[in-house]
Amino acid sequence: MRISNVWLLLILVCSACSGSDKKKIEDPQDTSTFVVSPAVKGSVEAAKVDPNFPSLATARTLNFTACIKDVAAFNAVPGVPFAVKDGTKEIATLPTNADGCFTWSEPFPFDSTAGRTFFEVVRTIEAVDVHQGRQVLRIGVNPWATGAEGIKDLRFESVPKLSSAATPTAQTEMAQLVIEDVGAEYQISNTPSNPSSLLLNFAPKLRTLGLDGSPETNPLTEGKLHVRMQLVASAGNSIFALTDAVTLPEESFRAGQVRLTTPLPLLRSVPKEANLELLLKVEAIDSPAPIGPAGGRVSLGRLSGLTINQRAPLRAEAEISFLDTPVVNPLANAPPPAFGFGRVQLERAFVQELTSTRHPKKIEFHFFAKLINTATNQVIESAQGVNVNEEFQVFVNGEERPHTYEPGTGNRTWTYPINFDFFAQQDPIPLRILIKSKNDYYGNGQAERVIYVTPWQYENLSLSLYDDLHSGAPTISVAQQSGSADITITSVYMTTLGQEHHVDARMNMSTIVKFNVEATPEIHRTTNQGEQTIPLGQGHYIVKFSTETNDENLPKLIDAQSIAVKAENNKLSFPVHFRFPDPVQGMSRVRLYLQVVPAAQDVSLVTPVYYGQFDPTMNFMTRFTKTDLSPNYIDERIRQLANPAPPSPISNADLFAQAKGYERIEPKLREMGLSQETLDQAIDGTSKAALCDLFFDPKQPVPYTGNRFCRESSDRFLQFGTIDLIRRLKAEKETNNNPSQIRVEAGISYAIAESNEQTQGTSNNIGNEIGVKWGLPSWLAQLTGLDFSYGIKGQRNTYWSQSYSHRRSTTDSRGVDQGFMLTVDEVPFELEVDVDRCLVITAPAVPARSRKTYLGCRSQTVARSIRENFYLLNQAGNVSMAADPHGPPHQRPFVILVRGRTRFQTLRTLLQDPSVMFTFQTGLPRPLEFLNSFGVRDDGFFPGLLTPDN
């Protein structure tokens, strides 16, 4: 018999077993004399919109059509009434038509601004007359989709997203007003009776979350908006207001278009070199649910005449800041003070303190200015022969600062240190300069003024200082609007440094793969001179890693850690040890999440999480892309591994007994009045007769009973097996790794089948089943680990069954040529362990329906020094199963872990046999999963069970 036929037969047997198990679940609908078939159909119709914001629906009308069929004949049931209920509430009672169908309608309120989903509507169809019983329907309703697409019968169809209709959907993300582009026409007029005016037109849209969780934008047709706008101009690094910020409190729109006109007089002349921009913020009014506003900037170009006519995209901004317009200084006409000081200037700047990233944190600025006699407009050199340094005081933000005088210049010089965040938004820092007179000559007067310092420009003093009196307050710059800087990671080069392996008391092997990592991250920020990328420098950083399986649907965490690293020559270079609890994961491509953060929380540097993939088996350069994940994503993974679930206290022996369905001998012996010594003797092989009492009643009065025969010849009546299970692991040591290769000659074929069939009926089956050992070669039985045993078993089954399913079949078969190489890493361990020596015992002569299998272990563990071998097999290739988990199965190479030399030799012999054909079919969609299942059989990979090699 070829192996392909054996596996196909085993799959069919397992499928039948699973079906039997499912019938044991009691179905509350089994007593019904009717079924609802085929799938419920229906439609979603427009019903109600919000009166204040007609673009948004608040309710739909749902129409459902259900068809009834008789269970016995499976024919339509015409002219019979049935009730439709929502729980205990009756919705309608309707008779079926000639086709056995009836239709009912019901209203369905919903929030149309929420993320799209299917709501689960549960309805019960109850028989009113003729028939009896009920059928429960699960119907998916998508109220955003009108027509038949909004109704799905969940008994036969799946939907991408499902929510409970009884529970309002959580608003995971607020609906957002979207304006893609704006048309603007600005007419400039100098007459007071006909001021300049602005005509705007745009199409408002609404962005919500679609069924797949991604943003989805749809037009808005009718509603009311709140609009605020301002015309500004930019020249060089300066931005200034041309008009006041105008607010239109309510603007209605129809047919999906907003058109509005408003007076917008200019406040100043427009420089020819200036670029004009429109600041715009639009908010929805009286919407049924909160809608986020739309805001941003529209570029209108340069002014070349008296009219601007432009349509341009709206550059969206989360927060739009309208500019203040100039006002008259109320103190402009006040009498001048007795003295004042001239323009404040910078002499030099020194970096006093660095951050953990080795960028400036504290800078000392040296300022100077001349004291002026405002009556004569002369520089103050002296005060009636008194030392002028002692007659004046200089204060900065209320703090007195020492100052010096330079004879002949009139300059007063003082210092002031400024702490700042090198990576923060570059807002100029105001300093209030106050100079006081200490003598009567200047009437104990004082002069004060505000200056602005931008410490980010400390290397260019001309850009670092604004004097409010001489140059005005600084205008809003590009850097001020950009926000904080962030770390950019484009690629990482990783060089393998080897591997090490470990085992635990369950005989699980784990792998540590060592790499040296080299990366050259950069810091991206926006300055007053535009976009800027600066190197990482020589600072201290924390590099955080998280590795996960490469499964798009349900990735599993493998390892997470953080490493302190010092940047040298703008580069990060450090060793890292990736832990793989499953060695097979260490042979497949995995997801890698990476984050670089400053070692100290002394800067506002944004540190995104980056994503890439890597193959732990080779050197590689991998590209990384920035994700939208939370900055705490990797920290949460690290905490998850730092607080693992406590290990199971159950011993390997109890685990083995539970998994096999064996009963422990020890409680049974105590129940029968026998001691542990009885079991110890049986395990040692000195006396097994007393164990006959487990299966044959010793109190039977007949002289020659089974118990007596068993005691006289226990080996003929009982079957014994001795196994060793690890109780504790005292020491483990990996010895020399022996890599090798084997050539696979066995054929491999794959068949993909998808089925969906429909059957219905009733059956009654009464019969007997007798099973004997199959005539399989011993090497095949050992390979599969299937427990075929001699004996006779009888089974009488009586059951009634009803089934209902739908079938649609397609088949895709491919073959793979024979002959390819497998790399084999032999990983041997020398172990010091304490083992439980246990006995497995059963009685074949006892009828199968009452036969039990017992497991018992010695009272004392046995110390052993053993050698255990693990074999990691991997087919090298360009296409990895982990790299493409949904790709064609015939492109997926083998990756398998085998324990025990005997098992490996058996597998190698099988793979090198050209007459063998492996066939993978429905139920085994991933060959890797099938091959890995080879490792959990009792003859090798069961937790803590020592292999026969020991």
Buried (B, 14 or more C-beta within 10 A) or exposed (E): EEBBEBBBEEBEEEEEEEEEEEBEEEEEBEEBEBBBBBBBBBBBBEBEBBEEBBBBBBBBBBBBBBBBBBBEEEEBBEEBBBBBBBEEEEBBBBEBBEEBBBEBBBEBEBBBBBBBBBBBBBBBBBBEEEBEBBBBBBBBBBBBBBEEEBBBBBBBEEBEBBBEBEEEBEBEBEBBBBBEEBBBBBBBBEEEEEBBBBBBBBBBBBBBBBBEBEEBEBEBBBBBBBBBBBBBBBBEBBBBBBBBBBEBEEBEBEEEEBEBEBEBBBEEEBEEEBBBBBBBBBBBBEBBBEBBBBBBBBBBEEBEEEEBEBEBEBEBBEEBBBBEBEEEEEEEEEEEBBBBBBBBBBEEBEBEEBBBBBBBBBBBBBBBBBBBBBEEEEBBEEBEEEEBEEBBBBBBEEEEBEBEBEEEEBBBBBBBBBEBBBBBBBBBBBBEBBBBBEBEBBEEBBBEBBBBBBBBBBEEBEBBBBBBEEEEEBBBBBBBBBBBBBBBBEEBBBEBEEBEBBBBBBBBBBBBBBBBBBBBBBBBBBBBEEEEEBEBBBBBBBBBBBBBBBEEEEEEBBBBBBBEBEBEEBEBBBEBBBBBBBBBBBBBBBBBBBBBBBBEEBBBBBBBBBBBBBBBBEEBEBEBEBBEBEEEBBBEBBEEBEEEEEEEEEBBBBBBBEEBEBBBBBEBBEEEEBEBEBBBBBBEEEEBBBBBBBBBEBEEEEEEBBBBBBBEEBEEBBBBEEBBBBBBBEEBEBEEBEEEEBEBBBBBBBBBEEEEEEEEEEEEEEEEEEEEEEEBEEBBBBBBBBEEEEBEBEEEEEEEEBBBEBEEEEEEEEEBEBEBEBBBBBBBBEBBBBBBBBBBBBBBBBEEEEBBBBBBBBEEBEEBEBEBBBBBBBBBEEEBBBBEBEEEBBBBBBBBBBBBBBBBBBBBEBBEBEEBBBBBBBBBBEBBEBBBBBBEBBBBBBBBBBBEBB
